[in-house]
Amino acid sequence: MKIQSIHFIFALVFVPLVLCTVNVRANALSFVTGATGIEKADAAASPAVEITLEKMPAAASPVPINTTTVLCKFKVVATDLPAAAPIYLTGGDAAFSTSHTEIPAGTSTTEVVVSVTPSTLGTHKGGIAFDFDGINPEFNQAYSLNVKAYDPDHLPTITLSRSEVELEARVGSSAEAELTVTPSYCFDYINVKAGEAQNTGLIVSSTLFLPNLGEQKFRITFRPKTEGTVTQTYTFTTTMGEPVVLAVTARATGDIEPEPVEGDELVLDGSAPLAFYEQTFDDVAEHNKPLHIAGWTNVAENGTRAWWGYTSSGDEPFTAAKATLYDSKVAETDGTAASMLLVSPALDYRNAKGKMLEFRLMGQFLHDDQEEKLDVCLVELIDGKPYIYPMQGFGIPAKADESGNWIPYEVDLSVVEDMPDVFFIGFRLSAKRCAASSATYYIDDFKWGREKTADGIISVKGGTCDDNAVYNMQGVRVLDKATPESLHTLVPGIYIYMGQKIRI
């Protein structure tokens, strides 16, 4: 069935217009045999249908309720129909009606008038179908109907709780006002258009409101970047309603107040290293606030953001150290380079019974080709000054499909050459601080000093291990179940397998 749409669009000048003519005829040729050969003759005329649509000018604008308005007329010229063809309305809206319910059998010209008598405000939708399935489905035609209805005794009005707003904020901060818009007898959406002023720092929370709800709240927010006074207008309009204007005056004062630097200074104490240490971050003091854990040093290396504490109360609650450089108030083009470093207490390599470093890590809101980078760093003191060395081979998750999974890391530091007697482990996140830096990382269950089992593997909560695991030279497990085939998938180099160094 072919479907066409009749949208009764509001306009200032209305001219009757023939939109569509459908003329369908099936012809057949037959052959008869005479004494002199085969002669070709026209077959008897077959059924045909021609439908012409005329849209009425009155339907080009909203129609009044409780009044019948003719929307359109269809002229249907039918030839040699073997049976009557039904006409029916679709969509279930009782506001629509037709002058005929069928096209009669035989040859006829029928004018089908479509009218609407709405009893309620708003949009009325339906359709009309000419059903020739019993004759020839190719004759079928269907049209959609769409009209808006208003109350002539109560024209639409828009009421704002305030017509003027004044806001004041310091540069770098924000101010906000909450208002309400109340539609009365509106049958179409309420739209909001800002005036011509540019770069005002003003934001309206919604520019579209529903016509059939009561009081609707919205906010005007002022976030200035430069000092001075700005003005802006917002015009609220709806079909057949008088526009309403909201005038906003906003003043920005002073300079950006410097954001306080979070965390600690990078001052490390290696005088009492720990041969065995565990930290579960259960003592996180405040959610999404700078992390303070005894023995740890939390540093805003570049910028003002440091690591935060995190507490989850979801289906699988956990506490952890959290790092993110996401800042919704800073566009990507305005972002500045930043990094944060979380450093463990001093760890004793010389006297540790075991040389295993363990922790769990999870990334969230990761995105492909992200600039955000998390490094696991070896930190040592030389003449009292910290030296920081990012370690390779950890395979830190950094893609969208790697988000949301806890990864257990088991690092055998006994395979790392020239380990200092006293060392620290640092976790450094670096990127731009801006709205585009969504990647967030969590560290939990940090351990140092446990021994390897006989097969060189130790059991870690949340992880799975087996005696066929393969480690790189940094002690990071790179393969769980080694087979001759899977070993050849590794990058050529030196690995630890079954407690022995192997070359691949």
C-alpha positions in Angstrom: 0.0 0.0 0.0 1.4 3.4 -1.0 1.2 5.9 2.0 1.2 9.6 1.6 1.1 12.3 4.3 -1.2 15.2 4.5 0.3 17.7 7.0 -1.8 20.7 7.7 0.9 23.3 8.0 0.3 26.8 9.4 0.8 29.5 6.8 -0.2 33.0 6.1 -1.7 32.6 2.6 -3.7 29.5 1.6 -4.3 28.4 -2.0 -6.1 25.2 -2.9 -3.5 22.8 -4.3 -3.9 19.5 -6.2 -1.2 17.4 -4.5 -1.5 14.0 -5.9 -3.1 12.2 -8.9 -3.1 8.5 -9.1 -4.2 6.9 -12.4 -3.9 3.1 -12.6 -5.2 1.0 -15.5 -4.5 -2.6 -16.4 -4.7 -3.3 -20.1 -4.5 -6.8 -21.7 -4.1 -8.0 -25.3 -5.6 -11.2 -26.6 -5.0 -13.1 -29.8 -7.8 -14.7 -32.0 -7.3 -17.1 -34.9 -9.0 -16.4 -38.3 -9.0 -18.1 -41.6 -6.2 -15.8 -42.7 -3.9 -16.1 -39.6 -3.6 -14.6 -36.1 -5.2 -11.2 -35.6 -4.5 -9.0 -32.5 -7.5 -7.4 -30.8 -8.0 -5.2 -27.7 -9.3 -7.0 -24.8 -12.4 -5.7 -22.9 -11.6 -2.8 -20.6 -10.2 -3.7 -17.2 -10.8 -2.0 -13.8 -9.1 1.4 -13.4 -8.9 4.0 -10.5 -7.9 7.6 -10.5 -7.6 9.5 -7.2 -7.1 13.2 -7.0 -6.5 15.0 -3.7 -7.4 18.6 -3.0 -6.4 20.1 0.4 -8.7 22.8 1.6 -7.3 26.2 2.6 -9.1 26.2 6.0 -7.0 23.2 7.0 -3.7 25.0 6.5 -3.8 26.5 10.0 -4.9 25.2 13.5 -8.6 24.3 13.6 -11.1 25.2 16.4 -12.4 22.6 18.8 -16.1 21.6 18.8 -16.4 22.8 15.2 -16.3 20.7 12.0 -13.6 21.7 9.6 -13.2 20.2 6.1 -9.6 19.1 5.7 -9.5 17.7 2.2 -11.4 16.2 -0.6 -10.6 13.2 -2.7 -12.0 12.8 -6.2 -12.1 9.1 -7.0 -12.9 8.1 -10.7 -13.4 4.4 -10.9 -14.0 2.3 -14.0 -15.5 -1.2 -14.3 -14.9 -2.2 -10.6 -16.2 -5.7 -10.1 -17.0 -5.0 -6.5 -17.2 -2.1 -4.0 -14.0 -0.9 -2.4 -14.0 0.1 1.3 -12.8 3.4 2.7 -11.7 3.5 6.3 -10.1 5.8 8.8 -7.0 4.7 10.7 -5.3 5.8 14.0 -8.3 5.6 16.3 -8.9 9.3 16.7 -12.6 9.9 16.7 -12.2 13.5 15.6 -11.9 12.5 12.0 -14.8 11.6 9.7 -15.4 10.8 6.0 -18.4 11.5 3.8 -18.2 8.0 2.2 -17.3 4.5 3.5 -16.8 2.9 0.1 -16.3 3.3 -3.6 -19.2 1.6 -5.4 -18.9 -1.2 -7.9 -19.0 -0.3 -11.6 -18.0 3.0 -13.1 -18.4 6.1 -10.9 -17.0 9.4 -9.7 -17.1 9.8 -5.9 -16.1 12.9 -4.0 -14.8 11.8 -0.6 -14.8 14.6 2.0 -12.5 14.3 5.1 -13.5 16.4 8.1 -12.3 16.9 11.6 -14.3 17.8 14.7 -11.8 17.9 17.6 -13.1 18.1 21.1 -9.7 18.5 22.8 -6.7 20.8 22.3 -3.5 19.7 20.8 -2.4 17.5 17.9 -4.8 15.0 16.3 -3.4 12.3 14.1 -5.0 9.7 11.9 -5.2 8.4 8.4 -7.5 7.4 5.5 -7.1 4.3 3.4 -8.7 3.3 0.0 -8.7 -0.4 0.1 -8.8 -2.2 -3.3 -7.3 -5.5 -2.1 -10.2 -7.4 -3.4 -9.8 -5.9 -6.9 -6.2 -5.0 -7.5 -3.8 -4.1 -4.6 -1.9 -1.8 -6.9 -4.9 0.6 -6.7 -4.5 1.0 -2.9 -3.8 4.5 -1.5 -3.3 5.7 2.1 -2.8 9.2 3.5 -1.9 10.4 6.9 -3.8 13.2 8.7 -2.2 15.6 11.1 -3.9 18.7 12.5 -3.7 20.9 15.6 -6.7 22.1 17.5 -7.2 25.3 19.6 -10.0 26.7 21.7 -11.3 29.9 20.1 -12.7 31.1 23.4 -9.4 30.7 25.2 -6.4 31.5 23.1 -2.9 30.2 24.3 -1.0 32.2 26.9 2.4 31.8 28.4 3.1 33.0 32.0 6.6 33.4 33.4 7.2 33.6 37.2 9.5 36.6 36.5 10.0 38.8 33.5 13.5 40.1 34.7 16.4 38.4 36.3 19.6 39.8 37.7 22.6 37.5 38.4 26.1 38.3 39.8 29.1 36.0 40.1 32.8 36.1 40.3 34.8 35.2 37.3 35.4 31.4 37.4 32.4 30.8 39.6 28.6 30.6 38.8 25.2 32.0 39.8 21.8 30.5 39.1 18.1 31.5 39.2 15.2 29.1 39.0 12.0 30.2 37.2 8.8 28.6 36.1 6.9 28.7 32.8 3.1 28.0 32.9 1.2 27.3 29.7 -2.6 27.9 29.5 -4.7 26.6 26.6 -1.5 26.0 24.6 -1.9 23.3 21.9 1.7 23.4 20.5 5.2 23.3 22.0 6.6 26.4 23.7 10.0 27.4 22.2 12.7 29.6 23.7 15.0 31.7 21.5 18.0 33.6 22.8 18.7 37.1 21.7 21.6 38.3 19.7 24.1 38.8 22.5 27.1 36.4 22.2 29.5 34.8 24.7 27.4 36.0 27.6 28.2 33.1 29.9 24.5 32.6 30.3 22.9 29.1 29.9 19.2 28.3 29.9 18.5 24.7 31.0 15.6 24.1 28.5 14.5 25.7 25.2 11.4 23.5 24.7 8.4 23.1 27.0 5.3 20.9 26.7 2.0 22.6 26.0 -0.1 20.2 28.1 1.7 20.4 31.4 1.2 22.9 34.2 4.0 24.7 35.9 7.4 23.7 34.5 10.7 24.7 36.1 13.9 25.9 34.3 17.2 27.5 35.3 19.3 30.4 34.1 23.0 29.8 34.9 25.7 32.5 34.7 29.3 31.3 34.4 31.4 34.3 33.5 34.9 34.0 32.1 35.7 37.7 32.0 34.7 40.7 34.2 31.9 43.0 33.1 28.1 43.2 32.7 26.1 41.3 30.0 22.4 41.4 29.0 20.4 38.8 27.1 16.8 38.2 26.2 14.9 34.9 25.9 11.7 35.0 23.9 9.1 32.3 24.7 6.7 31.6 21.8 3.9 29.2 20.9 1.5 29.0 18.0 -1.3 31.6 18.2 0.1 32.9 21.5 1.6 36.2 22.3 5.4 36.1 22.8 6.8 36.6 26.3 10.2 38.0 26.8 12.6 37.3 29.7 15.3 39.9 30.2 18.5 38.8 32.0 21.2 41.1 33.3 24.4 39.4 34.6 27.4 41.0 36.3 30.8 39.4 36.6 33.1 40.7 39.2 36.7 40.1 40.3 39.3 37.6 39.0 39.3 33.8 39.1 40.0 32.7 42.6 42.9 30.3 42.5 41.9 26.7 43.2 43.6 25.3 46.2 46.2 22.6 45.5 45.0 19.2 46.7 47.1 16.6 48.5 50.6 16.7 49.9 54.0 17.9 49.0 56.3 15.3 47.4 58.4 14.6 50.5 59.2 10.9 51.1 60.6 9.2 54.2 62.6 6.1 53.6 63.8 5.7 57.2 61.4 2.9 58.2 60.7 0.7 55.2 58.2 -2.1 55.5 59.2 -5.7 54.5 55.5 -6.7 54.5 52.6 -4.3 53.8 48.9 -4.4 53.0 46.5 -1.6 52.2 42.8 -2.2 51.4 41.8 1.5 51.4 38.9 0.7 53.8 39.8 3.9 55.8 38.9 6.3 53.0 37.6 9.3 54.9 35.5 11.2 52.3 34.0 10.1 49.0 35.5 12.1 46.0 37.7 14.2 48.3 41.5 14.2 48.4 42.8 10.9 49.7 44.5 10.8 53.1 45.8 7.3 54.0 48.6 6.9 56.7 52.0 6.4 55.1 50.9 7.4 51.6 51.9 10.6 49.8 49.3 12.1 47.5 50.6 14.7 45.2 49.2 17.1 42.6 52.3 17.0 40.5 51.0 19.3 37.8 47.9 21.4 38.4 45.8 21.2 41.5 44.1 17.8 41.3 45.3 14.9 43.4 44.0 11.3 44.0 40.6 11.0 45.7 39.1 8.5 48.0 36.1 6.5 46.6 33.3 4.5 48.3 30.8 2.6 46.2 27.5 1.5 47.6 26.2 -0.3 44.5 25.5 -4.0 43.9 29.2 -4.7 44.5 30.4 -2.0 47.0 34.1 -1.3 47.4 36.5 1.4 48.6 39.5 2.5 46.6 41.9 5.2 45.6 40.5 7.1 42.6 42.1 9.2 39.9 40.4 11.3 37.3 41.2 14.5 35.4 37.6 15.0 34.2 36.3 18.5 34.7 32.9 19.3 33.2 33.5 23.0 33.5 36.5 23.0 31.1 36.2 22.5 27.4 38.7 20.3 25.7 40.2 23.3 23.9 40.7 25.0 27.2 42.2 22.1 29.1 45.6 22.3 30.6 48.2 19.6 31.2 47.9 18.0 34.6 49.2 14.9 36.5 48.7 13.4 40.0 50.9 10.9 41.8 50.0 8.6 44.6 53.1 7.1 46.4 53.1 4.1 48.7 54.9 4.0 52.0 58.6 3.0 51.9 59.0 -0.7 51.1 61.9 -2.9 52.2 63.3 -4.9 49.3 66.4 -6.2 51.0 64.7 -7.8 54.0 61.3 -8.8 52.5 60.7 -12.5 52.7 58.8 -12.4 49.4 59.3 -10.1 46.5 55.8 -10.0 45.2 54.0 -6.7 44.5 50.3 -7.0 44.2 47.4 -4.7 43.6 44.0 -4.5 41.8 43.2 -1.9 39.2 40.0 -0.9 37.4 39.4 1.7 34.7 36.0 3.3 34.0 34.8 5.7 31.3 37.7 4.7 29.2 37.6 5.7 25.5 39.5 4.6 22.4 42.5 6.8 21.5 42.4 8.5 24.9 45.1 10.8 26.0 44.8 9.9 29.6 47.7 7.6 30.7 48.2 5.8 34.0 51.8 4.7 34.9 53.0 2.4 37.6 56.2 3.9 38.8 59.3 2.7 40.7 60.4 5.5 43.1 63.7 5.6 45.0 65.5 8.2 47.1 68.9 9.3 46.0 70.5 11.8 48.4 67.1 12.4 49.8 65.6 13.4 46.5 62.9 11.2 44.9 63.5 9.8 41.4 60.5 8.4 39.6 60.8 5.7 36.9 57.6 4.6 35.0 57.7 0.8 34.6 56.7 -0.9 31.3 54.7 -4.0 30.5 51.7 -3.6 32.8 49.2 -3.4 30.0 47.1 -0.8 31.8 43.5 -0.8 30.3 43.0 2.2 28.0 40.1 1.3 25.6 36.4 1.7 25.8 35.7 -2.1 25.9 38.2 -2.5 28.8 36.1 -0.4 31.2 34.6 -1.8 34.4 36.7 -4.8 35.1 39.0 -5.3 38.1 42.4 -6.6 36.9 44.7 -8.3 39.5 48.4 -7.6 39.0 51.1 -9.8 40.4 54.6 -8.5 39.9 57.6 -10.5 40.8 60.2 -7.8 41.5 62.9 -10.3 42.0 63.3 -10.4 38.2 63.9 -6.6 38.0 67.6 -5.8 37.9 69.2 -3.4 40.3 66.3 -3.0 42.7 67.1 -0.5 45.4 67.1 -1.7 49.0 64.3 0.8 49.8 61.8 1.8 47.3 58.3 3.2 46.8 55.5 2.4 44.3 53.8 5.3 42.6 50.6 5.5 40.5 50.6 8.5 38.2 47.7 9.7 36.0 48.5 12.4 33.4 46.4 14.1 30.7 44.6 17.4 30.2 42.2 18.4 32.9 39.0 19.0 30.9 35.6 17.6 30.0 37.1 15.2 27.4 39.3 13.4 30.0 36.7 11.0 31.3 39.0 8.1 32.0 38.9 7.2 35.7 41.1 4.7 37.5 40.8 2.9 40.8 43.5 1.2 42.9 42.7 -1.4 45.6 44.2 -4.3 47.6 47.8 -3.1 47.5 50.3 -5.7 48.9 54.0 -6.1 49.2 56.2 -8.9 50.5 54.3 -12.1 50.1 56.1 -15.1 48.8 55.6 -17.0 45.6 54.1 -20.4 45.8 56.2 -23.4 44.6 55.1 -22.8 41.0 56.0 -19.2 41.1 52.3 -18.0 41.3 50.4 -16.6 44.3 46.7 -16.6 44.6 45.1 -13.1 44.5 41.5 -12.3 45.3 39.5 -11.8 42.1 42.2 -13.4 39.9 42.7 -16.8 38.4 46.1 -18.5 38.1 47.6 -21.7 37.0 51.0 -23.3 36.7 51.3 -22.5 33.0 51.4 -18.7 33.5 54.1 -16.6 31.7 55.6 -13.4 33.1 57.5 -10.6 31.4 60.8 -9.3 32.8 58.9 -6.7 34.8 57.1 -9.6 36.6 53.8 -8.9 35.0 51.8 -12.0 34.0 51.2 -11.8 30.3 49.7 -15.3 29.6 47.6 -17.5 31.9 47.7 -20.8 30.1 50.8 -21.3 28.0 50.8 -23.7 25.1 53.3 -24.0 22.2 50.8 -22.1 20.0 50.0 -19.3 22.5 53.7 -18.8 23.3 54.3 -17.8 19.7 51.6 -15.0 20.0 53.9 -13.1 22.4 56.2 -10.3 21.3 59.7 -11.8 20.9 61.8 -11.3 24.0 62.8 -12.8 27.4 60.0 -14.2 29.6 59.7 -16.1 32.9 58.0 -19.5 32.6 57.9 -22.2 35.2 60.5 -20.2 37.2 62.9 -20.1 34.3 63.9 -17.5 31.8 62.9 -18.4 28.2 63.5 -16.7 24.9 60.6 -16.4 22.4 
